[in-house]
Amino acid sequence: MSGGATARATGTPPAHGGWDVRHRAVLLVLSANMILDAIEVSLVLVALPDVRAELGLSPLAVQWLMSGFALGFAVALLTGARLVARLGTRRVYLAAMLGFAVASVAGGFAGDPVTLVATRVVKGLCAALTAPAGLAIIADAFPEGPGRRRAVSVYALCGAAGFTAGLLLSGALLQAGWRWTLWFPAPLALLVLVPALRVLPRDRPRGAPAAPAVRVPSAARALRDGVLVRTAVGAAALNGTYHSVLFLVTLHVQERQGWPPWLNALALLPACVPLAVTVPFAGRMTARWGVGRLIALGAAAPLAGYALLLARPRLAPYATGVLPVLLLVGAGFVLSFAALNMRAAATGAAEDRPAALRVYQAAVQLGAVVLLPATGALLSAGHGGRPAFALLAVAAAVGLAAAVAPFPSRSAPSPSASPSPSRKDRP
């Protein structure tokens, strides 16, 4: 049997590391879903002022369209592993995609805020089930080595690019009304679901002599790792303040300065385009500068931006009020996004990492769940933007403290242990 035929029979790429048509199709489907999840967040962001105006919502109430999605995402990350283990990766993935489409349609027709937020929570649950499942499918379909690393890089790049695409799409969709920003992901989800039914690899039958069942350590055990906790706190601060400042800027430019949604979308691009452009080079950056240094610099840049907001809270004109802040926040993601993920993936023993990564990813979402409502509450209190800016500065300072504080002492490594990281890998 030829090498290509063997690859098709076993479901693994050819020995020379290339991808056959089926593997390209699998990666295309998974990457399209990653784009969809990222589009979902930025589509709704720019629509918030229109939703607020039509339904008569306060800033605290309308922000739940964003934090509700993050809440569902975090909950599913912590609880979805058992569901995947019981039903199989493929079944959960396909069911979640269908649920995402149904919730999108229901959200577009929702006539009250409670129903609208509930559909957002459901969509967050579904998105959280597809994202880890997508990585699991990549791990199964692409063996360890350059092929898998390329596949993961493409997958991550699509997620970073999706947020930017959502901003651009939102400006066009809002011309027809804010409900279209909720309906739009539904047909996209179905377009991904149809080929997924055909190309995604089937789950191994139960009882097959495949890999043994993976032991899943508890979240409490993972949280005993001080490095993981610090990394999770830093990532939560980065993500939570990021979404909160975009929320603040969106309400300001549309409601106070009267900008149209399409111009608001363009105004937010400096906060997300740099990450999308630099994701392919993240590995080189960490190899050159070290994970610890990049995490510390990535925490310091947004803090500088929020300090600038406190010093000049008017936000106008855009070129001197908003743009420098967005550039500094975007720089924080460019510097530390990949480094934070790499450090989280390298903490603890190998058998603890599945639980550790779920805890870390949930913390990223919980940063938005905590800071977005707090930001909305401060705006609703009627004291202007300065209290909200101060909150973001404090949260960013906590993230920086987590990045630069000394690591907890560990027991001395055994002679057979790997050498300690070089100086540049330490914060």
Stockholm file with secondary structure:
# STOCKHOLM 1.0

chainA/1-427         MSGGATARATGTPPAHGGWDVRHRAVLLVLSANMILDAIEVSLVLVALPDVRAELGLSPLAVQWLMSGFALGFAVALLTGARLVARLGTRRVYLAAMLGFAVASVAGGFAGDPVTLVATRVVKGLCAALTAPAGLAIIADAFPEGPGRRRAVSVYALCGAAGFTAGLLLSGALLQAGWRWTLWFPAPLALLVLVPALRVLPRDRPRGAPAAPAVRVPSAARALRDGVLVRTAVGAAALNGTYHSVLFLVTLHVQERQGWPPWLNALALLPACVPLAVTVPFAGRMTARWGVGRLIALGAAAPLAGYALLLARPRLAPYATGVLPVLLLVGAGFVLSFAALNMRAAATGAAEDRPAALRVYQAAVQLGAVVLLPATGALLSAGHGGRPAFALLAVAAAVGLAAAVAPFPSRSAPSPSASPSPSRKDRP
#=GR chainA/1-427 SS CCHHHHHHHHTSCCTTSCCCHHHHHHHHHHHHHHHHHHHHHHHHHHHHHHHHHHHTCCHHHHTHHHHHHHHHHHHHHHHHHHHHHHHCHHHHHHHHHHHHHHHHHHHHHCCSHHHHHHHHHHHHHHHHHHHHHHHHHHHHHSCTTHHHHHHHHHHHHHHHHHHHHHHHHHHHHTTSCTHHHHHTHHHHHHHHHHHHHHHSCCCCCTTCSSSCCCCCCCHHHHTTCHHHHHHHHHHHHHHHHHHHHHHHHHHIIIIISCCCHHHHHHHHGGGTHHHHHHGGGHHHHHHHHCHHHHHHHHHHHHHHHHHHHHHSTTCCSHHHHTHHHHHHHHHHHHHHHHHHHHHHHHSSCGGGHHHHHHHHHHHHHHHHHHHHHHHHHHHHTTSCSHHHHHHHHHHHHHHHHHHHSCCCCCCCCCTTSCCCCCGGGCC
#=GC SS_cons         CCHHHHHHHHTSCCTTSCCCHHHHHHHHHHHHHHHHHHHHHHHHHHHHHHHHHHHTCCHHHHTHHHHHHHHHHHHHHHHHHHHHHHHCHHHHHHHHHHHHHHHHHHHHHCCSHHHHHHHHHHHHHHHHHHHHHHHHHHHHHSCTTHHHHHHHHHHHHHHHHHHHHHHHHHHHHTTSCTHHHHHTHHHHHHHHHHHHHHHSCCCCCTTCSSSCCCCCCCHHHHTTCHHHHHHHHHHHHHHHHHHHHHHHHHHIIIIISCCCHHHHHHHHGGGTHHHHHHGGGHHHHHHHHCHHHHHHHHHHHHHHHHHHHHHSTTCCSHHHHTHHHHHHHHHHHHHHHHHHHHHHHHSSCGGGHHHHHHHHHHHHHHHHHHHHHHHHHHHHTTSCSHHHHHHHHHHHHHHHHHHHSCCCCCCCCCTTSCCCCCGGGCC
//
